């Protein structure tokens, strides 16, 4: 039926001359009515405006979104459910036509392994011979998981203008290893 669908995209990052192809998310969706869809499974957390398709490069008709912003959040995928409630509001006074998406989300994140690099000092050994002061970094392997995730995504669109608001609350669990100099 047209009311039920499944999605399981595969993502290849292209890092280190290896595409590291992974199934990052997979979910089932049921269209409850013309404006409402229920999804369950591993879904992308829509923290930012294009988070749900950030790793799908051909989806951008313009320059890629800045990774400095999109990697601020340690949460990318979520095992849980969300509800996509879409509404078209026509002929509003002073505004015109707008599209609204309300998306409540519930679940927990998958464990994410990351390498966190932190400045731990300065190397001044080359300064006397005309060299520069060089920062010394330490690396720490961490595992992050979020439990009891509750989020609300609101997107309002009018012609070429989109307002995206997201609120996420979760219990973050961080397991880290000792700091190593790199």
N, C-alpha and C positions, 0 to 999 in steps of 0.2 A: 504494500500500500504506500501511497505518497506521504502518509502521515508518520511513518517510521523510517529512520535512516541510521546508519552507522558510519563513523568516520575514524580512520586510523592512519594519520599522516606519518611519513618517515622523514627525518631531518638529517642531512649530512652537513657537518660544520666546515669541512675543508681545512681543518687545522693540521699542522705538521705533515703535509703531503699525504694525509689520510682523511677520508671523508667522514669517518666515525659515524656511520649511518645508524640511527637509533629510532625506535618508535617512541617518541616523546609523549604523545597523548593518544587516547582512544576512548570514544564515548558513543553511547547510543542516544538518539534524540527522538522524542515523540511530540508531534504537533498537536496540542490540546485543543486549540481553536485557531482562527485566522491570525490572531495576534500573539499567541502564547505558545512557547516551546519549552518542554522540560528536557534537560540533558543530564545524564548520569554516567560516571566513569572517570577517567583521567582527563581533565580539561585544563586549558590554559587560564591562569588567573589574569583578568584584564586590568592590571594595575595602572598601565598607561594607555594612551589612546590607540596604539597599534600593537599592544602586548600579545594579543591573541593570534597575530600572524607575523610577529617580528622576525622569526627565522625563515620565513618564506620570501626570499629575496625578490622574486619576480612579481610579488604583489605590490611593490612600490613603484609608482610611475615617476618618482622623484628621488632625490638623494636619500640614502639609508638613514634611519633615525639614529641619533647619537647613542653609542653603547655606554657612554659615561652616565647617561640617565637611565637607560633601560636595564643596566646591570646593578643599579642601586638596591633593588629589592632582591633579597635572597630567595624569594618564592617565585617559581615560574609555573609549575604544574600542581594540580590539586586533585586528589582522589575525593570525589564528592558529587554534589548535585548543584545545578543552577536552574534558574527559570528566566527565560528571555521574554519580557513583556514589551511589545512594540506598539506604538500608537502614532497615528498621523493626525495632528490637530490642524484643521484647515480653517483659513480665513479668520485668524485671531486678530482683534483690533490692534493696530500699530505694529504688529509683528508679521502677520501673514501666515503662511503655512510652515509648520515645524514638525519634525519627527522626533519622537522621544523613545529611548530604550531604558528600561529599568531592569536590573539584573541582580537579584539576591543570590548569594553563593554560600554554600555550607560544605565543610569537609576538612581534610587534613592533607598536608603536603607529603610528597615523597621525600626520602632523604636525599639531600644534595651534598655532594662532596666538592669542596672548593679549596683552593690554595690562596690564603690571605697573605699579602706582602705588606709589611709595616716598616717604616723607617725606625731604626734602633740606635743610630748614632751618625757621626761624621768622621770621615777619614781625612786627616789634615797632614798626612805624611809627605805629600808632594808639594805643599805650599812654599816651603823655603826654596825649592828649585824652580819656582815659577809656575807650578801646577795649580790645579783647582781643588777646592774642597769638594769631596765626593760623598754623597749620602751612602750609608751602609744600611742594607735592608735585611730584615729577617723574614723568613717564610714560616707559615704555620698552616698545616692541613687541618681543616675543620669540616665537620658534618653538621648540617643544619636541617632541622625538621620542624614543621609547625603543626600543632594540634589545635583542635577546636577553632578552626578558621571560620569566621563569619565576615562576609564582605558584601558591600552594596555598590554597584556600578550604576551611574546615571550618565546618559549621553543625550544631549539635546542638539539637534542639527537643523539649521535654517540655511538653505542654499549652500554656499561654500564655507559657512562658518559652523564649527562643531565645538561644543563645550562638553568636556569629559570630566566627571568627578568620580572618585573612587575612595571608599573608606574600607579598610581592612583591619580586622582585629584578630590576633592569634596568640597562642602560647608558643614562643620560640624555644626550641631545645637545641643547644649548641654543645657539641663535643669537640674539644680541640686537643691537638698534640703539642708538645713543647716547641718553642721557637728555635729555628735553625738559621744560621747565617747563610745568606746566598750571595 
